Amino acid sequence: MDDKPVEFKDKRKARIEIYKPEDFKQVYSIGAVGGHSPYDFRIGFYNDEPLPMAKGDEFQVIRRKIESEVILSPLATVELSKWLTQHIQEYESKFGPIKRPGVVKKAEAPVQDTTEIQGYM
């Protein structure tokens, strides 16, 4: 018996067809929340709706509605990150840097950065 590794010369080709089913739904989102476990990453995409303030209310209440959630394997998450990075670079080379809008700050209350996505919803 021969101990040499077996080489497979059968290289199959695949064609991927992308289609949108009849019940396909697009969702516009202004932000994302989510987190991860050892098994998957979860990203919930949301929109905000300011609720009317009643007389004497101390705080403005903003209802954050989760429009959809995507659950990805760790490998799919890494691939998504690479894809996003590539497309952001292409966008910025064409249109210039993406700028975050200015935030009105009170001197005594620093603005909390919301770019970190952690914890399950």
DONUFI-160934 format. One line per 8 residues: their letters; for each residue z negated, y negated, x of C-alpha. Coordinates in steps of 0.02 Angstrom, whole numbers. Layout:
residues N
a = Z/Y/X ~ ...
END
This chain:
residues 121
mddkpvef = 0/0/0 ~ 47/-173/64 ~ -95/-304/79 ~ 23/-454/78 ~ 4/-577/-66 ~ 132/-560/-203 ~ 245/-711/-227 ~ 309/-748/-400
kdkrkari = 482/-825/-399 ~ 492/-842/-588 ~ 470/-1029/-611 ~ 476/-1066/-796 ~ 525/-1235/-862 ~ 449/-1318/-1014 ~ 510/-1457/-1126 ~ 378/-1556/-1218
eiykpedf = 424/-1633/-1384 ~ 313/-1773/-1449 ~ 313/-1811/-1634 ~ 204/-1903/-1760 ~ 157/-1803/-1914 ~ 174/-1880/-2087 ~ -14/-1914/-2097 ~ -16/-2005/-1928
kqvysiga = -128/-2158/-1929 ~ -137/-2301/-1803 ~ -303/-2389/-1778 ~ -326/-2560/-1696 ~ -490/-2574/-1603 ~ -583/-2716/-1518 ~ -699/-2604/-1417 ~ -767/-2433/-1377
vgghspyd = -934/-2345/-1366 ~ -974/-2168/-1319 ~ -1043/-2055/-1187 ~ -1033/-1885/-1109 ~ -1116/-1717/-1095 ~ -1084/-1580/-967 ~ -945/-1518/-1082 ~ -851/-1670/-1147
frigfynd = -828/-1858/-1156 ~ -833/-1948/-1324 ~ -758/-2118/-1355 ~ -782/-2205/-1522 ~ -666/-2351/-1557 ~ -738/-2490/-1665 ~ -707/-2655/-1752 ~ -840/-2787/-1790
eplpmakg = -870/-2877/-1954 ~ -992/-3023/-1959 ~ -1098/-3013/-2118 ~ -1139/-3172/-2214 ~ -1303/-3252/-2164 ~ -1431/-3286/-2299 ~ -1530/-3447/-2296 ~ -1673/-3430/-2172
defqvirr = -1597/-3283/-2077 ~ -1641/-3289/-1893 ~ -1500/-3177/-1830 ~ -1317/-3156/-1868 ~ -1288/-2973/-1916 ~ -1127/-2894/-1858 ~ -1075/-2729/-1935 ~ -991/-2620/-1804
kiesevil = -877/-2494/-1890 ~ -823/-2340/-1791 ~ -640/-2320/-1840 ~ -608/-2158/-1746 ~ -680/-2047/-1610 ~ -589/-1954/-1472 ~ -670/-1805/-1386 ~ -597/-1760/-1216
splatvel = -629/-1625/-1087 ~ -685/-1690/-916 ~ -513/-1651/-845 ~ -424/-1741/-987 ~ -541/-1891/-960 ~ -493/-1901/-776 ~ -308/-1892/-822 ~ -333/-2029/-955
skwltqhi = -420/-2138/-825 ~ -274/-2118/-704 ~ -149/-2154/-843 ~ -243/-2311/-898 ~ -259/-2373/-718 ~ -72/-2350/-689 ~ -25/-2440/-849 ~ -148/-2583/-821
qeyeskfg = -74/-2609/-647 ~ 102/-2610/-719 ~ 50/-2733/-856 ~ -36/-2851/-732 ~ 111/-2847/-612 ~ 224/-2901/-756 ~ 110/-3023/-851 ~ -28/-3070/-729
pikrpgvv = -212/-3022/-724 ~ -298/-2978/-887 ~ -436/-3106/-912 ~ -593/-3080/-1012 ~ -624/-3224/-1133 ~ -764/-3344/-1088 ~ -930/-3314/-1173 ~ -1044/-3455/-1228
kkaeapvq = -1211/-3422/-1142 ~ -1384/-3487/-1172 ~ -1469/-3528/-1007 ~ -1622/-3420/-1046 ~ -1527/-3267/-1112 ~ -1402/-3185/-994 ~ -1253/-3102/-1077 ~ -1264/-2913/-1073
dtteiqgy = -1109/-2829/-1002 ~ -1038/-2710/-1132 ~ -911/-2624/-1022 ~ -1025/-2477/-984 ~ -1000/-2334/-1107 ~ -1147/-2215/-1113 ~ -1243/-2107/-1236 ~ -1182/-2024/-1392
m = -1164/-2125/-1551
END
